[in-house]
Amino acid sequence: MKYVALLSGGKDSCYNLLHCQKNGHELVAAASLRPVQGKEELDSYLYQTVGQDAIEFVARALDAPLYRGDILGTAVEQGSEYGTRSSRKGVDGDETEDLYDLLANVKYHHPDVQGVSVGAILSNYQRVRVEHVCQRLSLTCLCYLWQRSQDELLSEMIEAGMEAILIKVAGIGLTTKHLGKSLAEMRPTLVRLNDLYGSHICGEGGEYESLTLDCPLFKSRIVLTDVETVIHSDHDFAVVAYLRVKNARLEPKSSPDAPGHLTVPPLLDEDYEAIRASILEAEPNYSSLSAVSFDSLDYSVDFPTSTKRQGKWIAVTNVQLQCTADETIEEEVTKCFNILKERLASFDLSLAHSANINLFLASMDDFARVNAVYASFFGTSPPSRACVALDLPPGIRVRIDCLAFAESRSSLNAERQALHVQSQSYWAPANIGPYSQAVVVGERLFISGQIGLIPSSITLPSPRSLATEIALSMQHADRVVEVVRNGWEGHTQMAVYWLSDAGHVNAVRKAIDVYDGDKVSVKLLVAVKTLPKGALVEKQVMVHTGRAWIEEDDSDYDDNEKKELVLKKVQPFYQQGSIVAGNLILHWETSQSHAAPDSTGCTLICLRSGHDAGYTDGDVALLGSQLKSIRALQPCLSNAFSIRNFHNVKAKQHSIRSIIPAILSGLDESKDLPPITSIPSRFIATQSEDDWNVVSLIVN
């Protein structure tokens, strides 16, 4: 695609251009924001403002037209989110809107521009705001340095032929003597300061800023002929100083630079390459379901739209409508979301409180049209989401379930953290829909369904490779967790592997055997109608942070005095077992947070009949009594607030689909059955057993 380079003049913004070229994009313009006339340096939260005197030279060296804009706004919105969760509008008076005006001007003069090169490495603050602007202008962020190792990046920049100097210092161990020194000269010092003080090697903590004098894309080299050192502040801890560029010249290159060694990170990290290799070595039988007919299905068992609140959590399940033949898919989606809004409003909540949504479609052909309507209901940081196509009953094209969290109004945005990356990079896929990669709230982390896309191109591997897609889906999920992890270790409690073909179950099982991340989680493998973009596998994950608010155990408290809540570490607890009751076979798995007062976790209850002869009421009663006696299940069963009920659409005894809900409702007659979403599935398996008739995935 044709793109505009967002230039600071520093090493990162210029090095990212090399990766844009490597990935087939064409540079057509450059853009940069500067302090208003009379201000040489600005304490901006978003923009590098030193070195602006040299930006003209950088653009001329690139032989690209330069568009300039003034920084008129301030950092009005300083939080982790920009804008609101219900709208895509900007924030009046914020310096981010200056970027919007600048890029809108570029797009006016270059209507064929589709992308924006951004040199962000770690700054979520910067990325969120640039992506917000790009989304409003229908531009794609190209951010190939995102989440890269800083030590590796600095070495790669030097190897690629980047010549950049330090133009500002503001970190411990850096002084005026380091100004004007090159990256190659400074690398030993920067590594040493990182070892001693944890300083960022690439200056991501504001330790220094740089100016690029040459790079393989430059047609000319920049030569500084007159510079002046300016001391901004001289503290004992760290001096803040910068170079004022008073004069410079361009030195044309006699011949184009020989291409430097541009390092592109491997598609799979070492651990995930091992997973991929183990699948290929096992060569399981990848049989296909293509010969099986799914034309005559029994839809007699379904559940109403239901809602339940438990603590701060609210579940809304099985949102759907039986629409008329002349209603469009857009109208159906709109009506479903209006139902969801009404259900949440009954608890004085809005869609902005949604943490996770499961979107089920009758046909993946409707994916783009559904997404267009879906997006209109959300703004900044939408909920995480999984989307798959199911064999839904005739007349129903959309089914939704939702988990929401009642954040207190006084701390909105403080209790919830979202990761909503829309940039193309080498890290993990950008969003291909209106959802966040992850939402953390109430000590739960919901990861959106991850398919095996190649992050840099947002395409599936070609030629197609089941092993690669499985390994990528696992790597993507783990990389998302790493970015949002904030002082907690955490553990996966639920992993659902959605499959496009039941014949892929053994390959996923092999991957799970090699992979360490799902050891204490319930694991479910489900074949459905189709997955987004024709993917072969989609991994959906729920993680617990491993922390819980627990009453302080202090003998100084009076018995009637309210004890203080303290955030403490809690341990994962995983257990599984099986029950045989007559002709019924039941398997269960539960993953809980031990010692957490709310016993947050997930439980699987899987059921099938032993043979076609069926089962008796006595079998069901015996099963219920045995299930009730299992102590490990009681925290989940007594605190259940949402159930996804997977049932095999080809099960010969359709009545078996209702047994688990019937058993659960009988375990505690004083409580209503939790809300249930029905998920018709083509094949249901656990890590060790195949072909379950029905599985209930319970969240508590």
C-alpha positions in Angstrom: 0.0 0.0 0.0 1.0 3.6 -0.4 1.9 5.2 2.9 2.9 8.4 4.7 5.9 8.4 7.0 5.1 10.0 10.4 8.5 11.5 11.1 10.1 12.6 14.3 13.5 12.5 12.7 14.7 9.8 15.2 16.1 6.4 14.6 12.7 4.5 15.2 10.6 6.5 12.8 13.3 6.1 10.1 14.1 2.4 10.8 10.4 1.5 10.5 10.5 2.8 6.9 13.0 0.0 6.0 10.5 -2.5 7.2 7.7 -0.8 5.4 9.7 -1.2 2.2 10.6 -4.8 3.1 6.9 -5.6 3.4 6.1 -4.1 0.0 4.7 -0.7 0.9 5.5 2.5 -1.1 6.5 5.8 0.5 4.7 8.8 -1.0 4.9 11.5 1.6 6.2 12.5 5.1 4.5 14.3 7.9 5.6 15.9 11.1 4.3 18.0 13.9 6.3 20.8 15.6 6.0 23.3 18.4 4.4 26.7 17.4 6.8 29.3 16.3 8.9 30.7 19.1 9.0 27.4 21.0 12.0 25.3 20.4 11.1 22.3 22.6 7.8 21.2 24.0 7.1 18.8 26.9 4.7 16.8 24.8 3.2 13.5 25.9 3.0 12.3 22.4 5.5 13.9 20.1 9.3 14.2 19.9 9.9 17.9 19.5 13.7 18.2 19.6 15.5 18.1 16.3 12.6 19.8 14.5 15.1 22.1 12.8 16.4 19.0 10.9 13.1 17.5 9.9 13.2 19.3 6.5 16.6 17.7 5.8 15.3 14.2 6.7 12.4 14.6 4.3 14.6 15.9 1.6 17.0 13.0 2.1 14.1 10.7 1.7 13.1 12.7 -1.4 9.5 12.8 -0.1 7.2 15.8 0.1 6.9 17.0 3.7 3.7 18.1 5.4 4.0 20.1 8.6 1.6 20.9 11.4 1.7 22.8 14.6 1.1 21.3 18.0 -1.7 23.5 19.3 -3.4 21.2 21.8 -2.2 19.7 25.1 -2.5 16.3 26.7 -6.1 16.7 27.8 -6.8 13.0 27.9 -3.9 11.3 29.7 -5.4 7.9 30.4 -4.7 4.5 28.8 -7.8 5.0 26.6 -8.4 7.9 24.2 -11.9 9.0 23.4 -14.9 7.1 24.8 -16.1 3.5 24.6 -19.3 4.5 22.9 -17.9 6.8 20.2 -15.0 7.2 17.8 -14.8 11.0 18.2 -11.7 12.7 19.4 -11.1 14.9 22.5 -11.4 18.6 21.9 -8.2 20.5 22.7 -6.1 17.4 22.9 -2.8 17.4 21.0 -3.9 14.1 19.3 -6.3 16.1 17.3 -3.4 18.0 15.7 -2.2 14.7 14.3 -5.7 14.2 12.9 -5.6 17.5 11.1 -2.2 16.8 9.8 -3.0 13.4 8.4 -6.3 14.6 7.0 -4.3 17.2 5.1 -2.0 14.5 3.7 -4.9 12.4 2.7 -6.5 15.3 0.9 -3.4 15.8 -1.2 -2.7 12.1 -1.6 -6.1 10.4 -1.7 -4.4 7.1 -2.6 -2.6 6.9 0.8 -3.7 3.9 2.8 -1.1 3.5 5.5 0.9 5.5 8.1 4.4 4.4 9.2 4.9 4.8 13.0 8.1 4.0 15.0 6.4 3.0 18.3 8.2 0.2 20.2 6.6 0.1 23.6 4.5 3.1 24.1 0.8 2.1 24.3 0.0 5.8 25.0 1.4 6.8 21.6 0.1 3.7 19.7 -3.5 4.1 21.0 -3.7 7.7 19.9 -2.2 7.3 16.5 -4.4 4.3 15.9 -7.5 6.3 17.0 -6.6 9.0 14.4 -5.9 6.4 11.7 -9.2 4.6 12.3 -11.2 7.8 11.9 -9.3 8.4 8.6 -9.5 4.8 7.3 -5.7 4.5 7.4 -3.7 1.5 8.5 -0.9 1.8 11.0 2.4 0.2 9.9 4.2 -0.4 13.2 6.9 -3.1 12.6 9.0 -2.3 15.7 6.1 -2.8 18.1 7.0 -5.1 21.0 10.4 -5.9 19.6 13.4 -6.5 22.0 15.1 -3.2 22.4 18.6 -4.7 22.6 18.0 -6.6 19.4 16.5 -3.6 17.7 19.5 -1.3 18.4 21.9 -4.0 17.1 19.7 -4.5 14.0 19.6 -0.7 13.3 23.4 -0.5 13.3 23.7 -3.6 11.1 21.2 -2.2 8.7 23.3 0.9 8.0 21.4 3.3 10.1 23.5 6.3 11.2 21.7 8.2 14.0 23.1 10.4 16.8 21.9 11.2 20.3 20.3 14.7 20.1 18.8 14.8 23.6 19.8 13.1 26.9 17.5 12.9 29.9 18.4 9.7 31.7 20.7 8.6 34.5 24.3 8.0 33.4 23.9 10.2 30.2 25.5 13.6 30.0 26.3 16.3 27.5 29.4 14.4 26.4 27.1 11.8 24.8 25.3 14.3 22.6 26.2 13.8 18.9 27.5 10.3 19.4 26.3 7.6 17.1 24.2 4.5 18.0 27.3 2.3 17.3 29.4 4.4 19.7 26.7 4.5 22.4 25.6 0.9 22.3 28.0 -0.4 25.0 27.0 2.5 27.3 23.3 2.0 26.7 23.6 -1.7 27.5 25.6 -1.0 30.6 23.0 1.5 31.9 20.3 -1.0 31.2 22.2 -3.6 33.3 22.8 -1.1 36.1 19.6 0.8 36.3 17.1 -0.8 34.0 17.3 2.1 31.5 15.7 1.5 28.1 18.3 0.6 25.5 16.2 2.3 22.8 15.2 5.2 25.0 11.6 4.2 25.4 11.6 5.6 28.9 12.6 9.1 27.6 16.3 8.5 28.4 17.4 10.0 25.1 16.2 11.0 21.7 18.0 10.7 18.4 18.4 12.2 14.9 18.9 10.1 11.8 21.7 11.4 9.6 21.7 8.5 7.1 19.8 5.4 6.3 19.7 3.1 3.3 16.5 4.8 2.1 18.1 8.3 2.1 19.1 9.7 -1.3 21.5 12.1 0.5 23.3 12.1 3.8 22.7 14.8 6.4 25.8 16.6 7.6 25.4 18.9 10.6 27.6 21.9 10.1 26.7 24.0 13.2 25.1 22.8 16.4 24.8 24.2 19.9 24.4 22.4 23.2 21.5 23.6 25.3 21.2 22.7 29.0 17.5 22.4 29.8 18.1 21.3 33.5 21.2 20.3 35.3 20.2 17.9 38.2 22.6 15.7 40.1 20.4 12.7 39.2 20.3 13.3 35.4 21.1 16.2 33.2 18.5 17.2 30.5 20.2 18.7 27.5 19.9 18.7 23.7 21.5 19.8 20.5 20.1 22.8 18.7 20.7 22.3 15.0 21.7 25.7 13.7 22.8 24.7 10.2 23.2 21.5 8.1 23.6 20.4 4.5 22.7 17.5 2.4 25.5 15.5 0.8 24.3 13.6 -2.2 25.3 10.0 -2.4 27.3 9.0 -5.5 25.4 5.7 -5.7 22.5 4.1 -3.9 23.4 2.4 -0.7 24.0 -1.3 -0.9 21.1 -2.9 1.0 22.1 -3.4 4.6 21.3 -6.5 6.5 17.7 -6.0 7.5 16.6 -8.5 10.2 13.1 -9.7 10.1 12.1 -11.6 13.2 11.1 -15.3 12.7 7.4 -16.0 12.4 7.5 -18.4 15.4 9.5 -18.1 18.5 11.5 -21.2 19.5 8.9 -22.7 21.8 6.1 -22.4 19.2 8.3 -23.7 16.4 8.8 -26.8 18.6 5.0 -27.1 18.8 4.7 -26.8 15.0 7.4 -29.4 14.5 5.8 -31.9 17.0 2.5 -31.7 15.0 4.3 -32.4 11.7 6.2 -35.3 13.2 3.1 -36.9 14.6 1.3 -36.7 11.3 -2.1 -37.5 12.8 -5.0 -38.5 10.7 -6.6 -35.3 9.4 -9.8 -36.8 8.3 -12.5 -34.5 6.9 -16.2 -34.0 7.7 -17.0 -33.1 4.2 -18.8 -36.4 3.5 -21.1 -35.9 6.5 -24.5 -34.3 5.8 -25.6 -31.4 8.1 -28.8 -30.7 6.2 -31.3 -32.4 8.7 -30.6 -31.2 12.2 -32.8 -31.2 15.3 -33.1 -27.7 16.9 -35.7 -28.8 19.5 -33.5 -27.8 22.4 -32.8 -24.1 22.8 -32.8 -21.6 25.6 -34.4 -18.2 26.1 -32.5 -14.9 26.4 -31.5 -14.8 30.1 -29.6 -12.5 32.4 -28.0 -12.8 35.8 -25.9 -10.7 38.1 -23.4 -12.1 40.5 -21.3 -9.6 42.4 -20.1 -7.1 39.9 -20.4 -9.6 37.0 -23.4 -9.7 34.7 -24.1 -12.4 32.2 -26.5 -12.0 29.2 -27.0 -15.2 27.2 -28.6 -16.5 24.0 -29.5 -13.1 22.6 -31.2 -13.8 19.3 -34.3 -13.1 17.2 -36.5 -15.1 14.8 -36.5 -12.7 11.9 -38.7 -12.5 8.9 -37.5 -13.4 5.4 -37.4 -9.7 4.3 -35.3 -8.5 7.2 -31.6 -7.8 6.4 -28.7 -9.1 8.4 -28.0 -5.5 9.5 -31.5 -5.2 10.9 -31.1 -8.4 12.8 -27.8 -7.5 14.3 -29.2 -4.1 15.3 -32.2 -5.6 17.1 -30.0 -8.1 18.9 -27.7 -5.4 20.2 -30.8 -3.4 21.3 -31.9 -6.4 23.3 -28.4 -6.6 24.8 -28.5 -2.9 25.7 -31.9 -3.2 27.4 -30.7 -6.2 29.4 -27.6 -4.4 30.6 -29.6 -1.2 31.2 -31.7 -3.1 33.7 -28.5 -3.2 35.9 -27.8 0.5 35.1 -25.0 -0.6 32.7 -24.2 0.1 29.1 -22.5 -1.7 26.3 -19.3 0.0 27.4 -19.2 -2.3 30.4 -19.0 -5.4 28.2 -15.8 -7.4 28.9 -16.3 -10.3 26.5 -18.8 -11.1 23.7 -19.2 -14.3 21.8 -20.7 -13.7 18.4 -22.2 -16.7 16.6 -23.3 -16.4 13.0 -25.2 -18.8 10.7 -23.0 -17.9 7.8 -19.5 -16.5 7.8 -20.4 -14.8 4.5 -22.2 -12.2 6.6 -19.0 -11.5 8.6 -18.2 -8.1 7.0 -21.8 -6.9 7.1 -22.2 -7.9 10.7 -18.9 -6.2 11.7 -20.0 -2.9 10.1 -23.1 -2.8 12.3 -21.3 -4.3 15.3 -18.7 -1.5 15.2 -21.3 1.2 15.4 -22.1 0.2 19.0 -18.6 0.6 20.3 -15.9 3.3 20.4 -12.5 3.1 22.1 -11.4 -0.3 23.6 -14.4 -2.5 22.7 -14.8 -5.8 24.5 -12.8 -8.9 23.5 -14.6 -11.3 21.2 -14.7 -14.7 19.6 -16.7 -15.2 16.4 -17.5 -18.5 14.7 -20.2 -19.8 12.4 -22.7 -22.4 13.8 -25.5 -24.5 12.5 -28.1 -22.1 13.9 -31.9 -22.8 13.7 -33.6 -21.6 10.5 -34.5 -17.9 10.7 -31.7 -17.1 13.2 -28.6 -15.7 11.7 -27.0 -14.1 14.8 -26.7 -15.3 18.4 -24.8 -13.3 21.1 -23.7 -13.9 24.7 -22.0 -11.3 26.8 -20.1 -11.0 30.1 -20.1 -7.5 31.6 -18.5 -6.0 34.6 -20.1 -3.2 36.7 -17.3 -0.7 37.1 -18.0 2.0 39.6 -18.7 5.3 37.9 -16.0 7.0 40.0 -13.3 4.7 38.7 -14.4 4.1 35.1 -11.2 3.2 33.1 -9.4 2.5 36.4 -10.8 -1.0 37.0 -10.6 -2.1 33.3 -7.6 -2.5 31.0 -8.0 -3.1 27.3 -5.5 -4.0 24.6 -6.8 -2.8 21.2 -3.9 -3.0 18.7 -4.9 -2.0 15.2 -1.3 -1.7 13.7 0.3 -4.2 11.4 3.5 -5.5 12.9 5.5 -8.7 13.5 4.0 -9.0 17.0 0.5 -10.5 16.7 -2.4 -9.8 14.3 -4.0 -6.4 14.2 -7.7 -6.4 14.9 -9.7 -7.6 11.9 -12.9 -6.6 13.6 -14.3 -4.1 16.2 -12.9 -5.9 19.2 -10.0 -5.7 21.6 -7.3 -8.4 21.7 -7.8 -8.5 25.5 -9.8 -7.0 28.3 -8.7 -7.3 32.0 -11.3 -6.6 34.6 -12.2 -8.1 38.0 -8.9 -10.0 38.0 -10.0 -11.9 34.8 -8.3 -11.5 31.4 -10.4 -12.3 28.3 -8.4 -13.0 25.2 -10.2 -12.7 21.8 -10.3 -15.7 19.6 -6.9 -15.9 17.9 -6.5 -17.4 14.4 -3.2 -18.3 12.8 -2.7 -15.1 10.8 0.8 -13.9 9.8 0.9 -10.6 11.7 2.9 -8.5 9.2 0.4 -9.2 6.4 -2.8 -10.2 8.3 -3.1 -13.2 6.0 -3.2 -17.0 6.6 -0.1 -19.0 5.8 0.3 -20.0 2.1 0.4 -22.8 1.3 -2.0 -23.7 4.1 -0.5 -25.4 7.1 -2.5 -26.7 10.0 0.6 -27.1 12.2 1.6 -23.5 11.5 -1.9 -22.1 12.2 -2.1 -24.0 15.5 1.3 -22.8 16.7 0.5 -19.2 15.6 -2.8 -19.2 17.4 -1.1 -20.3 20.6 1.8 -17.7 20.2 -0.7 -14.9 19.5 -2.7 -15.6 22.6 0.5 -15.7 24.8 1.9 -12.5 23.3 -1.3 -10.7 24.1 -1.1 -11.9 27.7 2.5 -10.7 28.0 1.6 -7.2 26.9 -1.2 -6.8 29.3 0.5 -8.5 32.2 1.0 -5.8 34.9 2.8 -7.1 37.9 0.9 -10.4 38.1 1.8 -13.9 36.9 -1.6 -15.3 36.2 -2.8 -18.7 34.9 -5.0 -19.8 32.1 -8.4 -21.2 33.4 -10.2 -21.8 30.1 -8.9 -22.7 26.6 -11.4 -23.3 23.8 -10.0 -24.5 20.5 -12.6 -23.8 17.8 -11.9 -26.1 14.7 -13.2 -26.0 11.2 -12.8 -29.8 10.9 -13.1 -32.5 13.5 -10.2 -34.3 11.8 -7.9 -31.7 13.3 -8.6 -32.7 16.9 -5.5 -34.9 17.2 -3.2 -32.2 15.8 -4.4 -29.8 18.5 -4.1 -32.4 21.2 -0.5 -33.0 20.2 0.1 -29.2 20.4 -1.5 -29.1 23.9 0.8 -32.0 25.0 3.9 -30.0 24.1 2.6 -26.6 25.3 2.9 -25.6 28.9 0.4 -22.8 29.1 -2.9 -24.8 29.4 -1.8 -27.2 32.1 -4.1 -25.9 34.8 -7.0 -24.9 32.5 -10.1 -26.7 31.3 -9.6 -27.5 27.6 -12.3 -28.0 25.0 -12.0 -28.8 21.3 -15.0 -27.9 19.2 -15.6 -28.4 15.5 -18.1 -25.8 14.1 -19.4 -24.8 10.7 -16.6 -22.3 9.7 -14.2 -19.8 11.3 -13.3 -16.2 10.2 -11.2 -15.9 7.0 -11.5 -19.6 6.5 -9.1 -20.3 9.4 -8.5 -23.9 10.5 -8.3 -23.2 14.2 -9.2 -20.4 16.6 -8.0 -20.3 20.2 -10.0 -18.5 22.8 -8.6 -18.0 26.3 -9.7 -16.8 29.8 -6.9 -16.1 32.3 -7.0 -15.3 36.0 -4.4 -12.8 37.2 -3.6 -15.0 40.2 -4.7 -12.2 42.6 -7.8 -11.7 44.7 -9.1 -9.1 47.1 -9.1 -10.9 50.5 -10.0 -9.6 53.9 -6.9 -8.8 56.0 -6.4 -11.4 58.7 -5.5 -9.1 61.6 -6.3 -9.8 65.3 -6.4 -6.0 65.9 -9.8 -5.8 64.2 -12.9 -5.9 66.3 -15.4 -8.7 65.4 -17.9 -6.1 64.2 -15.4 -3.9 62.4 -15.1 -4.1 58.7 -11.8 -5.6 57.7 -9.6 -4.0 55.1 -9.4 -5.8 51.7 -5.9 -6.6 50.5 -4.8 -7.7 47.0 -3.1 -11.1 47.6 -1.7 -13.8 45.4 -3.9 -16.9 45.0 -2.9 -20.3 43.6 -4.5 -22.2 40.7 -6.4 -25.3 41.4 -7.1 -27.8 38.7 -8.8 -31.2 39.0 -10.7 -33.6 36.8 -12.6 -36.9 37.1 -15.2 -39.1 35.6 -18.6 -40.7 36.6 -20.5 -43.6 35.1 -24.2 -43.8 35.9 -25.9 -46.7 34.1 -25.6 -45.8 30.4 -24.5 -42.3 31.0 -20.8 -41.3 31.1 -19.8 -38.0 32.5 -16.4 -36.3 32.6 -15.6 -33.1 34.5 -12.7 -30.6 34.7 -12.5 -27.6 37.0 -10.0 -24.7 37.2 -10.3 -22.4 40.1 -8.3 -19.8 42.0 -7.6 -21.4 45.4 -8.4 -19.2 48.4 -10.1 -16.5 46.3 -13.3 -15.5 48.1 -15.4 -15.6 45.0 -13.9 -18.8 43.7 -13.6 -17.4 40.2 -13.0 -20.1 37.6 -14.3 -22.4 34.9 -15.7 -25.9 34.9 -16.4 -28.4 32.1 -19.1 -31.0 32.4 -19.1 -33.5 29.5 -21.8 -36.1 28.9 -22.6 -38.9 26.5 -24.6 -42.1 26.4 -22.8 -45.4 26.3 -24.8 -46.7 23.3 -27.9 -46.2 21.2 -30.2 -48.0 23.8 -30.5 -44.7 25.6 -30.7 -44.0 29.3 -33.2 -44.0 32.2 -34.5 -41.5 34.7 -32.6 -43.5 37.3 -29.3 -42.9 35.3 -30.0 -39.2 35.4 -30.8 -39.2 39.2 -27.7 -41.3 40.0 -25.6 -38.9 37.9 -26.9 -35.9 39.7 -26.3 -37.4 43.2 -22.8 -38.3 42.4 -22.0 -34.9 40.8 -23.3 -33.2 43.9 -20.9 -35.2 46.1 -17.8 -34.0 44.4 -16.3 -31.3 46.7 -14.0 -29.9 44.0 -17.0 -28.9 41.9 -19.1 -27.2 44.6 -17.5 -23.7 44.4 -18.2 -23.5 40.7 -21.6 -25.1 40.8 -22.8 -22.9 43.6 -21.5 -19.7 42.1 -22.2 -20.4 38.4 -23.5 -17.3 36.6 -23.0 -18.2 32.9 -23.1 -21.4 30.9 -22.2 -22.2 27.3 -24.0 -25.4 26.4 -22.3 -27.2 23.5 -24.3 -30.0 21.9 -23.6 -32.3 19.0 -26.0 -31.5 16.2 -25.9 -35.1 15.0 -26.4 -36.8 18.4 -29.0 -39.5 17.9 -30.7 -38.9 21.2 -31.4 -35.2 21.2 -33.0 -35.2 24.7 -29.5 -35.8 26.1 -28.8 -32.1 25.4 -31.0 -31.0 28.3 -29.6 -33.4 30.9 -26.8 -31.3 32.2 -29.0 -28.1 32.7 -31.6 -30.4 34.3 -29.0 -31.8 36.7 -27.5 -28.4 37.5 -30.9 -27.0 38.3 -31.6 -29.9 40.6 -28.3 -29.5 42.6 -29.6 -26.5 44.5 -33.4 -26.0 44.2 -33.1 -22.6 46.0 -31.2 -21.1 43.1 -32.3 -20.5 39.5 -30.4 -22.1 36.7 -27.7 -19.8 35.4 -28.2 -18.1 32.0 -27.4 -20.5 29.1 -26.2 -20.0 25.5 -26.9 -22.9 23.2 -23.9 -23.7 20.9 -24.7 -26.4 18.2 -21.4 -28.1 17.4 -20.3 -30.7 14.8 -17.9 -32.4 17.1 -16.9 -32.0 20.7 -13.8 -33.4 22.4 -11.7 -32.9 25.5 -7.9 -33.4 25.6 -8.3 -37.2 26.2 -11.8 -38.2 24.9 -13.8 -37.7 21.7 -17.4 -37.4 20.6 -19.2 -36.0 23.6 -23.0 -35.5 23.1 -23.2 -32.4 25.2 -20.7 -30.2 27.2 -21.5 -27.4 29.6 -18.8 -24.8 30.0 -19.6 -23.0 33.3 -18.1 -19.7 34.4 -18.3 -18.7 38.0 
